[in-house]
Amino acid sequence: MQDTLTKKIFDVDEVRRDFPILNREIEGKPLVYLDNAATSQKPVSVIDAISDYYSRYNANIHRGVYSISMEASAAYENARINVKEFINAASEKEIIFTRGTTEAINLAAYSYGFRNVQEGSEVIVSELEHHANIVPWQVLCLNKNAALKVVPVNEKGELDIEEYKKLLSDKTAIVAVSHISNSLGTVNPVKEIVKIAKAKNPKIAVLIDGAQAIHHTRVDVRDIGADFYAFSGHKMYGPMGIGVLYGRESLLEAMPPYQTGGDMISRVSFEGTTYNELPMKFEAGTPNVEGAVGLNAAIEYIKSIGFDAIEEQERMLLKHATEEILNIEDVRIIGTSENKASVLSFVVNGLNALDIGIMLDTHGVAVRTGQHCTEPLMDKLCLPGTVRASFAFYNTKEEVDIFIKALKKTIAILK
Ligand code: PLP
């Protein structure tokens, strides 16, 4: 896998030419896009793949006996095979296409959760989670009279693994944690988290929210050992509206459908319905074929760059930005784990994050401000929100410098 995912020479200028949006100007200034944790930009190969699908073989899938329907079906199923290989799943039956991470987690919570969580059961999440990995479990627990337990974070923004061990009990049914925190960039020790849960009780199901990891690092679901792994296409240079729930085949087989309707059935009569096999059992209705085609192209694009180059470039950007920002008075970095992805969250004493974001936009710099869909984490940190700059491999050192210069000007004006 390593060799096929590695390209020899990384040239950021060449790579940037693949992303048309990076040529945009905002009020006469070049766009400096540093909101990659919210969504990534799309290479021309992804845009072209979607356009090609609609120009040449748009048709509904799985049912047509004519050529373009069969071509569309093959493209959709090939995308599934490519996803399977990309994350090293055991079978394409384990790859369920969803609208994104949010729907993937909801699928697991409603289908697996409602069947396996009983009154008195416990579900463990962490303080770092995105709302998408909190609310579905909270709703499940409310419905089942089960308890939601929360792993705390320390002052660096790392999960307290000793506390996690203490939270695991004979009642624990599910553990759901993120691979990488979207707010702070902390990389969680997911393999260890799974191992600890399984050592306590092999029946505990572990779901990893991989929304912020899938594009930063090589993900091997079998190595991690989780039962479920969720991610979104749009964070990994693919289109919006497509995502994946990886699930262990034996669990998916035993789970009831999440939504019902066409395509997920094998036979329907008014007396009763039998369900289709995996993975179709979980894909009711006309699926997002365009999304799967685009996701397939995005995976090919990531492979053509290689995770070695991606990680090296993003590490360089984070290091440079961290060093530079620490030179600015009154700035405090939020999230200081040793093991961080290219996310730089910070606050400026006495200033409002939103004001900083609005001012940075006048310099062409796009950052995210606020709670980043992690309100419980912000409450824990006693912060109304942060400014978050998140870097992708197509960002440059020069862009970091523009951002830092704009931030200094912003602080000077707002103070
Ligand atoms: N989980 C994490 C860690 C995220 O960062 C996000 C999106 O920012 C989500 C879940 C939800 O992803 P989506 O909105 O693509 O469903």
Boltz pocket constraint, residues with backbone or C-beta under 6 A from the ligand:
constraints:
  - pocket:
      binder: B
      contacts: [[A, 37], [A, 38], [A, 99], [A, 100], [A, 101], [A, 102], [A, 103], [A, 130], [A, 132], [A, 133], [A, 178], [A, 180], [A, 181], [A, 182], [A, 209], [A, 211], [A, 212], [A, 232]]
      max_distance: 6.0
